[in-house]
């Protein structure tokens, strides 16, 4: 049984799944809460949650507050799509490595077949 066609089909499927991702966001979404003291109160009141999207750009952390529920949902979907993309990339690497190993193994088998000439054939010439 030759596993090469199965691995190639899996690799093409991974590429197609990567290609189907239309939007992604590298970063994280965190909830922020603030404690605010109001005049006349001894205990601070907690305000929030406020949602913040953060990511690294050029060695610095860049953050932006997400205001509307649709903006929060889009950011969550983008972050999830990025995680899915990274997983697909890792799987692509593994499948491609397996393909390479199988192809190298086939080349080595062909080399061994070429080397295995019997000595009697060479001496008769």
VMD Tcl script that draws the C-alpha trace (Angstrom):
set ca {
  {0.00 0.00 0.00}
  {1.43 3.37 -1.03}
  {0.71 6.14 1.52}
  {1.95 8.91 -0.82}
  {-1.43 9.62 -2.49}
  {-3.16 9.80 0.91}
  {-0.57 12.22 2.28}
  {-0.72 14.37 -0.86}
  {-4.53 14.50 -0.63}
  {-4.31 15.46 3.05}
  {-1.74 18.14 2.23}
  {-3.96 19.59 -0.50}
  {-6.93 19.55 1.90}
  {-4.89 21.50 4.46}
  {-3.93 24.07 1.84}
  {-7.57 24.45 0.82}
  {-8.64 24.92 4.44}
  {-5.92 27.57 4.93}
  {-7.04 29.27 1.74}
  {-10.65 29.39 2.97}
  {-9.77 31.55 6.00}
  {-10.79 35.04 4.92}
  {-9.86 37.05 7.99}
  {-7.72 36.52 11.07}
  {-6.24 38.52 13.93}
  {-2.98 37.83 15.75}
  {-3.41 38.79 19.37}
  {-5.51 38.31 22.45}
  {-8.71 39.70 23.90}
  {-8.78 40.51 27.58}
  {-11.39 41.86 29.95}
  {-10.53 44.91 32.01}
  {-12.28 46.06 35.17}
  {-11.77 49.34 36.94}
  {-12.37 50.18 40.58}
  {-13.71 53.65 41.12}
  {-14.20 55.49 44.37}
  {-17.26 57.71 44.42}
  {-17.62 60.64 46.77}
  {-19.16 59.58 50.03}
  {-18.56 55.85 49.54}
  {-15.96 53.90 51.49}
  {-15.77 51.01 49.08}
  {-14.79 51.22 45.41}
  {-17.29 50.05 42.84}
  {-16.19 47.75 40.09}
  {-16.83 48.93 36.55}
  {-16.59 46.82 33.46}
  {-15.86 44.56 31.79}
  {-14.17 46.51 29.05}
  {-12.71 44.40 26.25}
  {-9.23 45.12 24.92}
  {-7.54 43.59 21.89}
  {-3.72 43.45 22.21}
  {-0.97 42.29 19.87}
  {2.76 42.68 19.33}
  {3.86 44.93 16.47}
  {7.49 45.80 15.88}
  {8.57 44.75 19.37}
  {5.85 46.77 21.08}
  {2.44 45.84 22.45}
  {-0.38 47.67 20.73}
  {-3.84 47.63 22.29}
  {-7.23 48.93 21.30}
  {-10.48 48.94 23.19}
  {-13.32 47.01 21.63}
  {-16.52 48.96 22.08}
  {-19.46 47.42 20.30}
  {-20.63 43.81 20.70}
  {-20.16 43.26 16.95}
  {-16.57 44.52 17.18}
  {-15.91 42.16 20.09}
  {-17.41 39.21 18.19}
  {-15.40 40.00 15.03}
  {-12.18 40.16 17.06}
  {-12.99 36.86 18.78}
  {-13.65 35.20 15.42}
  {-10.41 36.64 14.04}
  {-8.36 35.39 16.99}
  {-9.99 31.94 16.70}
  {-9.28 31.88 12.94}
  {-5.62 32.70 13.64}
  {-5.37 29.82 16.12}
  {-6.94 27.51 13.55}
  {-4.52 28.78 10.88}
  {-1.50 28.13 13.11}
  {-2.75 24.60 13.80}
  {-3.25 23.97 10.08}
  {0.27 25.25 9.38}
  {1.73 22.88 11.96}
  {-0.20 19.98 10.48}
  {0.97 21.02 6.99}
  {4.59 20.91 8.17}
  {4.11 17.44 9.65}
  {2.45 16.06 6.49}
  {5.10 17.63 4.24}
  {7.89 16.16 6.38}
  {6.24 12.73 6.17}
  {5.99 13.09 2.38}
  {9.67 14.00 2.20}
  {10.68 11.03 4.32}
  {8.65 8.66 2.13}
  {10.09 10.13 -1.08}
  {13.65 9.88 0.27}
  {12.96 6.31 1.31}
  {11.82 5.51 -2.27}
  {15.01 7.09 -3.67}
  {17.15 5.06 -1.26}
  {15.35 1.86 -2.27}
  {16.02 2.68 -5.95}
  {19.73 3.28 -5.19}
  {19.97 -0.01 -3.35}
  {18.37 -1.79 -6.28}
  {20.96 -0.29 -8.63}
  {23.83 -1.33 -6.35}
  {22.70 -4.92 -5.98}
  {24.10 -6.22 -9.23}
  {25.58 -9.61 -8.88}
  {29.35 -9.83 -9.29}
  {29.00 -12.52 -11.96}
  {27.27 -10.06 -14.34}
  {30.13 -7.59 -14.14}
  {32.87 -10.19 -14.59}
  {31.31 -11.61 -17.73}
  {31.82 -8.36 -19.63}
}
mol new
graphics top color blue
foreach p $ca { graphics top sphere $p radius 0.5 }
foreach p [lrange $ca 0 end-1] q [lrange $ca 1 end] { graphics top cylinder $p $q radius 0.2 }
display resetview
